[in-house]
Amino acid sequence: LRATSPTVECILFGASPLAGFTYAPCTEQEAIDAVHAAVELGVRAFDTAPHYGLGVSESRLGKALGCLLQDDAPPCRVWTKVGRHLLPREKLHHALGAGTVRGDAVEWDNMHGSPTCLFPDVDPSVGEVADYTAAAARLAHEGSVRRLGVGEGRGCRVELAGQRVHDPDTDERCTAALAPGGALDELLRMRAAGEIGEVSIGCWSVKHTLRMLRARPAGTFDSVMLAGRWNLLDQSGVEVLAECQQKGVRVHNASVFASGLLAGGSTYQNKAAPAEIRARASEWSALAAKYGTSLPALALHFALMPEVVEFVAIGMNSRAQLQQNKAWIEERVDPRVWHDAQRLGLLPAHLPLPPL
């Protein structure tokens, strides 16, 4: 268990909302203001991906960091992802015709014109392909470096802290990433060459995260971003936490508010929350009130309880959200709440808890 109280430095700024969702629009200036607020408040770690708005999140994050003044503070550290790469739609259609890109590898639902695309600001001339080969990982990396402005010597110091294998959440994707000449081999080469600091995974699937971790020896992975599998409503990621602790791999815990339900929203795992999940969230809310804390604060403190968790990744796109999350993480939480939750069956009986 974590020996010290969590602080704002434990927040990893999730930059997907900077691209602007259909249900939560964000202009470029709002994105820049949010990033500047984060740095002012002491947040120096950021997570993004080419997938988020087909490069919009990376470009806005890079621009925001690029126009900050140099200072003596630690550099801003950015994690991004491989497994999907972007290319002009014209080139994509040519590749489809030539048979060099499979039709089922194209991420049509994340592209302009699709009714399921969550990012209204995507460039209509850009396409996206899921590809877990080394060559595709190199293409994705080079595009991310350009969009983020890494190494351009402008603004505050920015480090490309790491690359994550993004969503290896099917057997096919996982096999491709792990294969000789796959994405993982390329990330290991990049780390050895000093192009990135860390090799990581970003995934919702416990099964495939464990498969990746166990397929290679200790020292292969530096961190894992596990999404939605260690929060007040879902502790199915406990085996991943144990594996990471054993292998010295740090965990970046994402979706700690269970896609919004634990922070005043109505969705769970990006869908309308079912009745049984809403009821469980209500039990947690009542317990938080009993001990004089807020439900979101309780969610953040639980997410950071294991010592192996380095960061909680929180998606944000405004100064107000930054200030609110900082306040929640700095709330005092009475340790009796965890013992009460265990007695009520809200937490597993075998889970170690902070002492009273």
Disulfide bonds with the S-S distance in Angstrom:
none
